Amino acid sequence: MPDRKIRDTPSPDGRPETDAESRTDAERRRRRAQFLRELAEARALRARVQPRRAKAARLRRAMRMRTFRW
């Protein structure tokens, strides 16, 4: 009885997938899901911070225009 079972579905490179490969694939999917959750959280944070950044840029632009000599 072999230690690794060979699955019926081949992997993308054409080789049959083993249990070890399916575990690493599951781990990859778990890490990817975690990354996407953190990315969404970072984007939400950036969206909340962005209005202040835009206001500061607007004030800097206005200051440059006031100090500009024609």
N, C-alpha and C positions, 0 to 999 in steps of 0.2 A: 504494500500500500504506500503510495508516494506521499511525501510530506506536503507538497504543494498541489492543490487541485487546479486543473486547467479549465478555464471557463470557455463556454461556447463562443462568446463574442470576442472577436479579435480586437486588439488595441489598434490605434490609428496607424502604427507603422507595420501592421500586418501580422505581428506575432500574437499568439494566444495570450490572454491576460491571466496572470496567476493571482492567488490570494494576496501575496505581498504587494503586487502592483496595484491591486484594487484598494488595499489599505493606504498606500501612499497617495492614490488618487482621491480617496475619501479625505485624507489629511490635507491635500492640496485644496480641495473644495472647501473644507472648513476654514483654512487660512485665508482663502480668497473671500469667503463670506465675511470673515472678521475684518479684512481689509476694506471691503466695500462698505461695511457698517461705519468704520472709522472715517472713511472718506466722506460719507454722507453727513456725519456729525461735523466734520471739519468744514464742509461746504455750508452747512446751516449756521455754524459759528461765523464764518466769513460773511454770510449774508446779513447777519445781525450787526456786524462791525462795519460793514461797507458804508452805511449812511454817514457815519462820523468821518470816515476817511474822505468821502466825497465832499462833505462840508468843509473840512480842513483844506482840501485842494482848492475849493471855490474861494475860500478866504485868502489863501496864498496868491491865487490868480488876481483877485481884486487888489491886493496889496501891491503886486507888481504893476498893475495898471495905474494905480494912484501915483506910484513913484516914477513912472515912465515919463520922460520929457519928449515932447513932440518936436 
